């Protein structure tokens, strides 16, 4: 008879950069998916075919703005992983602070308030997580010794 020993899964700490990239990836997918699901809202496709999105005329300006709003979270995925820590922290705090009002605006004037309310609430939760991860980024004490070799 063999006895099985109880084991627990190892819970390794997640680097802040990975948390930020995962949160931006989730935000980006949610942001895009809410827009995609919106096409199934009655009347939306007809309005788009008539050249309107919400209150805006479809134009190159509108499309460029929409692309920019989507490109920023996409860029934040790679920037969160590659920028130096201090720059990444400041960039994440700044971009997230700018996206909170943009995200909240997305719920204004919508007829499907539960759908958009849920989408915006989930997006705001992710933005809050990003703010928290960036704000509480772990710090290390600066070394008093130089790591550079001393030339003689």
Phi and psi restraints in degrees (value plus and minus 20) as a CYANA .aco file:
   2 UNK   PHI    -121.5   -81.5
   2 UNK   PSI     123.6   163.6
   3 UNK   PHI    -125.7   -85.7
   3 UNK   PSI     118.7   158.7
   4 UNK   PHI    -119.4   -79.4
   4 UNK   PSI     113.4   153.4
   5 UNK   PHI    -111.5   -71.5
   5 UNK   PSI     114.6   154.6
   6 UNK   PHI     -90.1   -50.1
   6 UNK   PSI     113.3   153.3
   7 UNK   PHI    -147.1  -107.1
   7 UNK   PSI     136.6   176.6
   8 UNK   PHI    -138.3   -98.3
   8 UNK   PSI     131.7   171.7
   9 UNK   PHI     -91.9   -51.9
   9 UNK   PSI     121.4   161.4
  10 UNK   PHI     -95.7   -55.7
  10 UNK   PSI     106.6   146.6
  11 UNK   PHI    -126.2   -86.2
  11 UNK   PSI      66.6   106.6
  12 UNK   PHI     -95.3   -55.3
  12 UNK   PSI     125.0   165.0
  13 UNK   PHI     -84.9   -44.9
  13 UNK   PSI     121.4   161.4
  14 UNK   PHI    -113.6   -73.6
  14 UNK   PSI     107.6   147.6
  15 UNK   PHI     -81.9   -41.9
  15 UNK   PSI     126.1   166.1
  16 UNK   PHI     -76.6   -36.6
  16 UNK   PSI     -61.5   -21.5
  17 UNK   PHI     -77.7   -37.7
  17 UNK   PSI     -61.6   -21.6
  18 UNK   PHI     -88.2   -48.2
  18 UNK   PSI     -59.4   -19.4
  19 UNK   PHI     -81.4   -41.4
  19 UNK   PSI     -64.5   -24.5
  20 UNK   PHI     -84.2   -44.2
  20 UNK   PSI     -66.3   -26.3
  21 UNK   PHI     -83.0   -43.0
  21 UNK   PSI     -60.0   -20.0
  22 UNK   PHI     -86.0   -46.0
  22 UNK   PSI     -61.5   -21.5
  23 UNK   PHI     -87.2   -47.2
  23 UNK   PSI     -61.5   -21.5
  24 UNK   PHI     -85.9   -45.9
  24 UNK   PSI     -56.7   -16.7
  25 UNK   PHI     -84.2   -44.2
  25 UNK   PSI     -65.3   -25.3
  26 UNK   PHI     -82.7   -42.7
  26 UNK   PSI     -63.7   -23.7
  27 UNK   PHI     -79.7   -39.7
  27 UNK   PSI     -66.5   -26.5
  28 UNK   PHI     -81.6   -41.6
  28 UNK   PSI     -65.1   -25.1
  29 UNK   PHI     -85.1   -45.1
  29 UNK   PSI     -63.4   -23.4
  30 UNK   PHI     -83.6   -43.6
  30 UNK   PSI     -65.3   -25.3
  31 UNK   PHI     -77.1   -37.1
  31 UNK   PSI     -67.6   -27.6
  32 UNK   PHI     -89.7   -49.7
  32 UNK   PSI     -60.6   -20.6
  33 UNK   PHI     -89.1   -49.1
  33 UNK   PSI     -55.2   -15.2
  34 UNK   PHI     -81.5   -41.5
  34 UNK   PSI     -62.9   -22.9
  35 UNK   PHI     -84.0   -44.0
  35 UNK   PSI     -61.1   -21.1
  36 UNK   PHI     -85.6   -45.6
  36 UNK   PSI     -66.4   -26.4
  37 UNK   PHI     -83.8   -43.8
  37 UNK   PSI     -46.6    -6.6
  38 UNK   PHI     -80.2   -40.2
  38 UNK   PSI     -47.0    -7.0
  39 UNK   PHI     -81.1   -41.1
  39 UNK   PSI     -42.3    -2.3
  40 UNK   PHI    -106.1   -66.1
  40 UNK   PSI     -24.9    15.1
  41 UNK   PHI     -91.8   -51.8
  41 UNK   PSI     108.5   148.5
  42 UNK   PHI     -73.5   -33.5
  42 UNK   PSI     111.2   151.2
  43 UNK   PHI      72.1   112.1
  43 UNK   PSI     -36.9     3.1
  44 UNK   PHI     -85.6   -45.6
  44 UNK   PSI     -68.2   -28.2
  45 UNK   PHI     -82.6   -42.6
  45 UNK   PSI     -59.9   -19.9
  46 UNK   PHI     -81.0   -41.0
  46 UNK   PSI     -61.7   -21.7
  47 UNK   PHI     -84.9   -44.9
  47 UNK   PSI     -60.8   -20.8
  48 UNK   PHI     -82.8   -42.8
  48 UNK   PSI     -64.8   -24.8
  49 UNK   PHI     -83.2   -43.2
  49 UNK   PSI     -47.0    -7.0
  50 UNK   PHI    -105.5   -65.5
  50 UNK   PSI     -20.2    19.8
  51 UNK   PHI      72.2   112.2
  51 UNK   PSI      -0.2    39.8
  52 UNK   PHI    -146.4  -106.4
  52 UNK   PSI     121.5   161.5
  53 UNK   PHI    -151.0  -111.0
  53 UNK   PSI      96.8   136.8
  54 UNK   PHI      36.6    76.6
  54 UNK   PSI    -134.4   -94.4
  55 UNK   PHI    -125.2   -85.2
  55 UNK   PSI     -15.7    24.3
  56 UNK   PHI    -123.7   -83.7
  56 UNK   PSI     122.2   162.2
  57 UNK   PHI     -94.8   -54.8
  57 UNK   PSI     117.6   157.6
  58 UNK   PHI     -90.3   -50.3
  58 UNK   PSI     105.0   145.0
  59 UNK   PHI    -175.1  -135.1
  59 UNK   PSI     154.7   194.7
  60 UNK   PHI     -83.4   -43.4
  60 UNK   PSI     -57.1   -17.1
  61 UNK   PHI     -82.3   -42.3
  61 UNK   PSI     -67.3   -27.3
  62 UNK   PHI     -80.1   -40.1
  62 UNK   PSI     -68.4   -28.4
  63 UNK   PHI     -84.2   -44.2
  63 UNK   PSI     -58.7   -18.7
  64 UNK   PHI     -86.2   -46.2
  64 UNK   PSI     -61.0   -21.0
  65 UNK   PHI     -83.4   -43.4
  65 UNK   PSI     -65.6   -25.6
  66 UNK   PHI     -81.4   -41.4
  66 UNK   PSI     -62.5   -22.5
  67 UNK   PHI     -83.3   -43.3
  67 UNK   PSI     -62.5   -22.5
  68 UNK   PHI     -82.5   -42.5
  68 UNK   PSI     -63.8   -23.8
  69 UNK   PHI     -81.7   -41.7
  69 UNK   PSI     -49.3    -9.3
  70 UNK   PHI    -106.1   -66.1
  70 UNK   PSI     -53.8   -13.8
  71 UNK   PHI     -89.1   -49.1
  71 UNK   PSI     -51.5   -11.5
  72 UNK   PHI     -82.5   -42.5
  72 UNK   PSI     -72.6   -32.6
  73 UNK   PHI     -81.1   -41.1
  73 UNK   PSI     -54.3   -14.3
  74 UNK   PHI     -83.1   -43.1
  74 UNK   PSI     -65.2   -25.2
  75 UNK   PHI     -85.1   -45.1
  75 UNK   PSI     -54.2   -14.2
  76 UNK   PHI     -84.3   -44.3
  76 UNK   PSI     -44.9    -4.9
  77 UNK   PHI     -81.6   -41.6
  77 UNK   PSI     -71.9   -31.9
  78 UNK   PHI     -95.8   -55.8
  78 UNK   PSI     -56.7   -16.7
  79 UNK   PHI     -84.2   -44.2
  79 UNK   PSI     -56.9   -16.9
  80 UNK   PHI     -82.5   -42.5
  80 UNK   PSI     -49.4    -9.4
  81 UNK   PHI    -110.3   -70.3
  81 UNK   PSI     -40.6    -0.6
  82 UNK   PHI    -136.5   -96.5
  82 UNK   PSI     -45.4    -5.4
  83 UNK   PHI     -88.5   -48.5
  83 UNK   PSI     133.4   173.4
  84 UNK   PHI     -77.4   -37.4
  84 UNK   PSI     131.0   171.0
  85 UNK   PHI     -71.9   -31.9
  85 UNK   PSI     -68.7   -28.7
  86 UNK   PHI     -83.3   -43.3
  86 UNK   PSI     -63.6   -23.6
  87 UNK   PHI     -87.5   -47.5
  87 UNK   PSI     -61.1   -21.1
  88 UNK   PHI     -82.1   -42.1
  88 UNK   PSI     -63.6   -23.6
  89 UNK   PHI     -80.2   -40.2
  89 UNK   PSI     -70.7   -30.7
  90 UNK   PHI     -83.7   -43.7
  90 UNK   PSI     -61.8   -21.8
  91 UNK   PHI     -83.0   -43.0
  91 UNK   PSI     -65.5   -25.5
  92 UNK   PHI     -82.8   -42.8
  92 UNK   PSI     -63.4   -23.4
  93 UNK   PHI     -83.9   -43.9
  93 UNK   PSI     -62.6   -22.6
  94 UNK   PHI     -88.6   -48.6
  94 UNK   PSI     -70.9   -30.9
  95 UNK   PHI     -83.7   -43.7
  95 UNK   PSI     -61.5   -21.5
  96 UNK   PHI     -83.7   -43.7
  96 UNK   PSI     -63.5   -23.5
  97 UNK   PHI     -80.8   -40.8
  97 UNK   PSI     -53.6   -13.6
  98 UNK   PHI     -94.5   -54.5
  98 UNK   PSI     -51.1   -11.1
  99 UNK   PHI    -101.3   -61.3
  99 UNK   PSI     -38.8     1.2
 100 UNK   PHI     -80.3   -40.3
 100 UNK   PSI     -72.5   -32.5
 101 UNK   PHI     -87.6   -47.6
 101 UNK   PSI     -54.5   -14.5
 102 UNK   PHI     -81.4   -41.4
 102 UNK   PSI     -64.2   -24.2
 103 UNK   PHI     -85.4   -45.4
 103 UNK   PSI     -64.2   -24.2
 104 UNK   PHI     -83.0   -43.0
 104 UNK   PSI     -56.7   -16.7
 105 UNK   PHI     -80.9   -40.9
 105 UNK   PSI     -51.7   -11.7
 106 UNK   PHI     -81.5   -41.5
 106 UNK   PSI     -38.1     1.9
 107 UNK   PHI    -111.2   -71.2
 107 UNK   PSI     -30.5     9.5
 108 UNK   PHI     -92.6   -52.6
 108 UNK   PSI     117.7   157.7
 109 UNK   PHI      51.9    91.9
 109 UNK   PSI     -11.7    28.3
 110 UNK   PHI    -106.8   -66.8
 110 UNK   PSI     120.7   160.7
 111 UNK   PHI    -100.2   -60.2
 111 UNK   PSI     -48.1    -8.1
 112 UNK   PHI    -115.6   -75.6
 112 UNK   PSI      52.9    92.9
 113 UNK   PHI     -82.2   -42.2
 113 UNK   PSI     -58.0   -18.0
 114 UNK   PHI     -85.3   -45.3
 114 UNK   PSI     -63.3   -23.3
 115 UNK   PHI     -82.2   -42.2
 115 UNK   PSI     -75.3   -35.3
 116 UNK   PHI     -88.5   -48.5
 116 UNK   PSI     -56.4   -16.4
 117 UNK   PHI     -80.5   -40.5
 117 UNK   PSI     -64.1   -24.1
 118 UNK   PHI     -84.5   -44.5
 118 UNK   PSI     -65.9   -25.9
 119 UNK   PHI     -79.3   -39.3
 119 UNK   PSI     -67.9   -27.9
 120 UNK   PHI     -86.4   -46.4
 120 UNK   PSI     -61.1   -21.1
 121 UNK   PHI     -80.3   -40.3
 121 UNK   PSI     -65.0   -25.0
 122 UNK   PHI     -85.1   -45.1
 122 UNK   PSI     -60.2   -20.2
 123 UNK   PHI     -83.7   -43.7
 123 UNK   PSI     -61.9   -21.9
 124 UNK   PHI     -86.6   -46.6
 124 UNK   PSI     -54.6   -14.6
 125 UNK   PHI     -83.0   -43.0
 125 UNK   PSI     -63.5   -23.5
 126 UNK   PHI     -84.3   -44.3
 126 UNK   PSI     -61.5   -21.5
 127 UNK   PHI     -83.3   -43.3
 127 UNK   PSI     -58.6   -18.6
 128 UNK   PHI     -83.1   -43.1
 128 UNK   PSI     -59.9   -19.9
 129 UNK   PHI     -83.2   -43.2
 129 UNK   PSI     -62.7   -22.7
 130 UNK   PHI     -81.5   -41.5
 130 UNK   PSI     -65.6   -25.6
 131 UNK   PHI     -77.7   -37.7
 131 UNK   PSI     -64.1   -24.1
 132 UNK   PHI     -85.6   -45.6
 132 UNK   PSI     -66.5   -26.5
 133 UNK   PHI     -79.8   -39.8
 133 UNK   PSI     -64.7   -24.7
 134 UNK   PHI     -90.2   -50.2
 134 UNK   PSI     -61.7   -21.7
 135 UNK   PHI     -85.5   -45.5
 135 UNK   PSI     -58.2   -18.2
 136 UNK   PHI    -118.7   -78.7
 136 UNK   PSI       1.6    41.6
 137 UNK   PHI     -70.2   -30.2
 137 UNK   PSI     105.4   145.4
 138 UNK   PHI     -80.4   -40.4
 138 UNK   PSI     125.2   165.2
 139 UNK   PHI    -136.8   -96.8
 139 UNK   PSI     135.6   175.6
 140 UNK   PHI    -139.8   -99.8
 140 UNK   PSI     133.9   173.9
 141 UNK   PHI     -97.1   -57.1
 141 UNK   PSI     112.5   152.5
 142 UNK   PHI     -85.4   -45.4
 142 UNK   PSI     118.6   158.6
 143 UNK   PHI     -93.9   -53.9
 143 UNK   PSI     121.3   161.3
 144 UNK   PHI    -108.4   -68.4
 144 UNK   PSI     -30.8     9.2
 145 UNK   PHI    -123.0   -83.0
 145 UNK   PSI     125.8   165.8
 146 UNK   PHI    -100.7   -60.7
 146 UNK   PSI     118.5   158.5
 147 UNK   PHI    -109.8   -69.8
 147 UNK   PSI     -24.4    15.6
 148 UNK   PHI    -102.8   -62.8
 148 UNK   PSI     124.6   164.6
 149 UNK   PHI     -87.3   -47.3
 149 UNK   PSI     125.0   165.0
 150 UNK   PHI    -106.6   -66.6
 150 UNK   PSI     107.5   147.5
 151 UNK   PHI    -112.1   -72.1
 151 UNK   PSI     123.8   163.8
